[in-house]
């Protein structure tokens, strides 16, 4: 299935609204419909209205828990709506429409984190042509899921719980439980989105943690590697 819309995860702050507007405008530019999803802060009860079983196993709290809950709520919308969709955190931007089939057994990330999107020549690089497998990826800022993939993630947290942020568990794949992932991880090649790092709305500063190997198509069309925060292998 190809993605037919994007959910833009935001919170009720001026900064988040500003970032989310940029994300929405980027969707408009590439011709992908979008919908805002208002997420949570640590002052909320983010798991309260989540229609899944075994919510007692969801032990992620504080700012990380609030951020994670927004993603899980969007997974529920993707699954119940029977749609293949893109999930964008508010500080992500689309560069190309992800007109590529997303496998049911994979979370497909759409791009890397950068300080300055102008450093990447996305027009020259072109739109995604294939999906490359990855062992881990820095951040949950932009990815795509099919409804079957979203349902797999929901069943996973119903059965196994979740004790750390989704970035750590599903993307960085840290911890013992992360070794038994129900979904594989991949990245579009060339990439079609960027996490545009500015002032963080959650932490003291935005985290740059892109993992090698970077796609060759990205390296050939990116002006400077200094702001990529490369970690390896």
Secondary structure, DSSP 8 states (H G I E B T S, - for coil): -B--EEEEEE-SSHHHHHHHHHHHHHHHHHT-EEEEEE---TTS-TTTT---S-GGGB---HHHHHHHHHHHHHHHHHHHHT--EEEEETTEEESS---SB--TTEEEE---EES-GGGB-HHHH-S--EEEEES--S-SSEEEE-HHHHHHHHHHHHHH-B-S-HIIIIIS--SSGGGG-SSEEEEEES--EEEE--S-SSSSS-----BSS--HHHHTTBS-STTS--B--
